[in-house]
Amino acid sequence: MQNILVQLNLGSPVTLPAAIATRLVTVTDSAGASQNASLTGAESPAWSTQFQNVADGALTGTVQDQDASGNAVGSAVTFSFAGSGGGTITGQPTSSVTVTNV
């Protein structure tokens, strides 16, 4: 099992159909187990979360920006992680995701 840190990197401001209230992060590990976290920016460091007891090996994930009612704002950003080192994917308004072992 591994513990990972997911850090969101935000892009330049853009016009959106609704204000972003939260960012829902979902990871699915190599065993097929999923974990979720809803980020508000109040985390330390901001826009980050740790997932614990993630199966060793590759994982995939998504980040979906959401309005105050939990509705999607824009398209989800997808990312993958090989299990060591780090991986980054870019997009907007969440512009990238960095995943590291912790």
Disulfide bonds with the S-S distance in Angstrom:
none
